[in-house]
Amino acid sequence: MPCQGRIRRSLCTLFVLGLTCAGLARASATLLLEEPYGKLGFFTATGHAAVYLSGVCAETPMVLRPCAPGELGAVISRYDGVGGYDWVAIPLIPYLYAVEQREDIPLFVDPKMASFLRDQYRRKHLEMVAPDRDDGRTPGGNWYELVGTAYDRTTYAFAIETSSARDKAFIDRYNSSPNRSHFRTVSHNCADFAKDVINFYYPKSMHRSVVADVGITTPKQMAKTMINFSARHPQLKFSRFVIPQIPGSMARSTRVHGVVESFLKSKKYMIPSAVASPIFAGCVLAVYEGTGAGRFDPAQQALVFNAERALEPPLGGEDRRSYQSELNHLVADPAGETSGARLEKWGRLLRNAEPDLDAQGHPLLRVPMGEEVVSVGISGSNILANKAPEPFTQELLEARLRDELRRGKPPKASESDVARDWNRLQKALNSSDTEVTARVGRPQHADSQARWDRAGDQP
């Protein structure tokens, strides 16, 4: 039924809300395939794996309980060298963004802000896992991987429905079992833990690849087997979505690989091997081609996750180009300074800024300007509410929009993500004193409604 007329639009709205509420209420287990970051070796190119359980919440990082109505569940994963524990459970929003409230998620992040927010959450909730040093300073180690993962990398999610009965059985099993670390890269890594969790819900649904990964369990292989399992069981509701990396000056994460794929695509390993033994190099290439390791695209047919709304289709190419054109026109500098030069100048100012919280606990940056210090809100809750000079807010929002509108995979934003930030930028530019609800200054494309119609439920 077309959503035309006041009554029909109301009925359509209620129908969509009903689907979203049903999605929130339905228990699910979601494999999180997280892209790698950093350059520590070809094993790190396999990324990280975790499991998000929508019906299981964290009483503490080591004690599980059923979720109360309205709670979003917890992410559970295995880490190396985090308090001596084998697994740690973190609520979904802190796990992704290192804040407790959705409205406090930063719109733009640099390394100092990411470290600050992680440490703020650690001091409040994770002292039992990562206590202060004797002098009160922040400890070292890998505890930072527990929170704010969306600052470092893009995550691909593969969700399959479960049941409250299995959630309860899982809680009983893991609360009563020893939780002491026995992490080993080859045999007891993060992907092994994710495999065991999903197999608890659906026995023998996930398995390692002896050929493509030489017997090592990898996050990418777990994603492939989960997709295959869902295809064999179409009666189980299944969805896939992308959790984009937060825009900012943090290094962007890279594509996730399997073991053989990582070896083949790493020049510092593959070239010497090919010189020493062309036969060995040929075998590696044959395994790569034969297993189809390079053809798996985790972003294929994926929706885009947003912490404040339902899953939505990614922004289409035609809409992206339209936004880019209008953005270049909207922020054109009459003095002739390019957008790149403005953003670079703004970046230099941010390097001297210090992260902090405002009186309400929302994140902000304190930027030195001569003898004064200017406070700039950087989250949805305070970016337009404080009295920061307009150029700071405008350039932050411009930088975020340009990141969201970059070409390439994986998807970086949905249409409503970009529309919301477009509206914020227009307000910062004082183009309107009221909420801008239309797509001002850019054409409405015919495929927009079709994409909204394909939007999925919440994870």
Buried (B, 14 or more C-beta within 10 A) or exposed (E): EEBEEEEEEEEBEEEBEEBBEEBBEBBBBBBBBBBBBEEEEBBBBBBBBBBBBBBBBBEEBBEBBBBEEEBBBBBBBBBBEBBEBBBBBBBBBBBBBBBBBBEBBBBBBBBBBBBBBBBBBBBEBBEEBBEEEEEEEBBEBEBBBBBBBBBBBBBBBBBBBBEBEBBBEBBEEBEEEEBEBEBEEEEBBBBBBBBBBBEBBBEEBBBBBEEBBBEBBBBBBBBBBBBEBBEEEEEEBBBBBBBBBBBBBBEBBBBBBBBBBBBBBBEEBBEEBBEEEEEEBEEBBEBBEEBEBBEBEBBEEBBBBBBEBBBBBBBBEEBBEBBBEBBEEBBEEEEEEEBEEBBEEBEEBBEEBEBBBBEEEBBBBEBEEEEEEBBBBBBBBBBBEBEBEEEBBBBBBBBBBBBBBEEEBBBBBBBBBBBBBBBBBBBBBEEEEEEBEEBBBBEEBEEBEEBBEEBBBBB
